[in-house]
């Protein structure tokens, strides 16, 4: 376990994992796309538009989970000042922002044929938009605040405030009357999505997780090399 | 081959634009990240090679630097 705190071990491991994930990414994406675009059935009410779910839902999950992970690592870094942890959240934030934007845009495209509008100031949509601003503020605070201590404090504050927004996003469809439907997949309740639709959803989730892993590992290596370059310049 | 599979009862434009947007954004992020990584690896090696020989040898002994050199030579 202790070796995972060793930057050189983690860097070497990241190289090996990167090659592995790159090799499996394309086949999973192709299978996932075939299932979600051609093999999965139409919805009896929404018709073919339901296929948007296969990218919209995993993207939203990834953006929420990324922010939760960022908050966890920020608090960890604030308390214990671990250098590796800084690299993790700096690598995760742009990925989370990207999937947040994908979730908003694909949701908007799905909204037009389903609700008859591209956008509504409904609680779920608005709180997802607010999450995007939290991501932007977070990225700005580690990019533009040069003082390391102040940057860590700002990042921690934004991530903790963002955590409150995550709770609002999760329960927005229950607390308020929204255009957005309540969640069909839950860990605590019975899932209301048919098995034939769960397969492409699972495949696309796996494909996007593999993609996230590839980008995350590349970004992790970028941040590590940046630190190493600073070391060289000091020589 | 029937175009019906692509038209999707008139909803094709929504479905394909969603998948297309996602694909383009993911591709852009991938290419940009890879380019940055390769550029940083290259710059790192260049800067290390510009150091006096003794210091360069010291850096080459470091595990991370060694890994960067291997990764860059592979690509």
Interface residues (C-beta under 8 A of the other chain):
Chain A: X7 X8 X9 X11 X12 X15 X33 X37 X38 X42 X47 X48 X49 X51 X52 X55 X56 X59 X94 X95 X98 X101 X102 X105 X106 X109 X110 X112 X113 X211 X214 X215 X218 X219 X221 X222 X224 X225 X226 X228 X229 X232 X233 X235
Chain B: X5 X8 X9 X11 X12 X14 X15 X17 X18 X19 X21 X22 X25 X26 X29 X30 X33 X34 X36 X37 X40 X41 X43 X44 X47 X48 X51 X55 X59 X62 X63 X64 X65 X67 X68 X70 X71
